[in-house]
Amino acid sequence: GNSVTQMEGPVTLSEEAFLTINCTYTATGYPSLFWYVQYPGEGLQLLLKATKADDKGSNKGFEATYRKETTSFHLEKGSVQVSDSAVYFCAQSNTGNQFYFGTGTSLTVIP
Amino acid sequence: DTAVSQTPKYLVTQMGNDKSIKCEQNLGHDTMYWYKQDSKKFLKIMFSYNNKELIINETVPNRFSPKSPDKAHLNLHINSLELGDSAVYFCASSLGGVGNTIYFGEGSWLTVV
């Protein structure tokens, strides 16, 4: 079946630290992969996406590379800021009609 | 203009009441969804409609009934509210097709007392 597994949080980092949030997926075929971010009190917003193997999605200093061989799409940022504190969701979709989300990883960045 | 808008944003109501949450999208998308997010931020799909037809109907109590009058609207009606229904409900929409993105509304915070 289709599913997404992402590392459990919460994650607490100091400002300017390196961030990695792991995400792996199981799917039939080759899905599109997404990272969404949810700031407190808001809905989910698309952070970045990749639609085929070896694609790298990037936005606001965040990056993730679609790795077919390891079925992974890990989210990274070289230097986090307090404003990056949020919940991050990994997701996949084969069809664009059905999306599978991970359980979310809460990130807190302290000054 | 807000792409996916849902109302009300906050709703506090007593057990046993019936309430509705409305959702509209102005993106021209064919598919709309309702998700429930619990206090641990876990996101669960409830329903999905494509061009007004139900395509996903997850294990949800019969007290929850979605209605799609047209492809731009998907409303959620909840009967006989229970304490466990307290959650954030998100409406979302997507164009469909490989690689397309799902867009979320701001959420409706439902508290049942």
Interface residues (C-beta under 8 A of the other chain):
Chain A: S32 F34 Y36 Q38 E42 G43 L44 Q45 L46 K49 T51 V87 F89 A91 S93 N94 T95 G96 N97 Q98 F99 F101 T103 G104 S106
Chain B: V4 T31 K40 K41 F42 L43 I45 S48 N50 I55 I56 F90 A92 S94 L95 G96 G97 V98 G99 N100 T101 I102 Y103 F104 G105 E106 G107
